[in-house]
Amino acid sequence: MTSHVARLYALALALLVFFLTWAAVAARPWATAAASRPDPRLAALAAREQRLRQESVAVQRIVQHRWAVYRMKLHAQRVAAAAAPQVRVVNLPPLTITRSS
């Protein structure tokens, strides 16, 4: 087989057979009805997802409550700070120390 064209045709045919075989195996025509039963791992995953959704709703409620309490305390603190007397800054002359013996 010294012809380059024949080699190319043989390579193309081999690739075609390879990909057709691959497609046939991927289609799994021999799979039975027993193999199409729901996987127990998927059921466990769905149950876990449901628990996590419920838990996230509860956590979100707690976070919103804490933010509300924080905002009320912050508001009360700002009101108290505004009602406090203003601080006066007094500039005094420098202190001089004299020593006499």
Buried (B, 14 or more C-beta within 10 A) or exposed (E): EEEEEEEEEEEEEEEEEEEEEEEEEEEEEEEEEEEEEEEEEEEEEEEEEEEEEEEEEEEEEEEEEEEEEEEEEEEEEEEEEEEEEEEEEEEEEEEEEEEEE
